[in-house]
Amino acid sequence: MHLPTILLTGLVAPLVAGHPGHDHAKELGTRLEFLANNKNDLSHCAEKMRTRGIAAANAQRRSQLAENLLKKRGLKGKRT
């Protein structure tokens, strides 16, 4: 009756002890150092995008697309 429990324990024990001696504090320190030195956004290149006019061109493209869709459906928008 206890045989399945013993077998299950024998199978699960190696999974639990997969990384003996692993230093979590060292891993956390390495991760925090990486995150401090690497940005996850585009704020560092926002000025370049602004000088190239990318945002303005995107706004114009979206505005034109919206106007075309409104015309196609026969609707009046804010500008019409």
Secondary structure as GFF3:
##gff-version 3
##sequence-region A 1 80
A	DSSP	alpha_helix	3	16	.	.	.	ID=ss1
A	DSSP	alpha_helix	24	37	.	.	.	ID=ss2
A	DSSP	three_ten_helix	43	45	.	.	.	ID=ss3
A	DSSP	alpha_helix	46	52	.	.	.	ID=ss4
A	DSSP	alpha_helix	54	73	.	.	.	ID=ss5
###
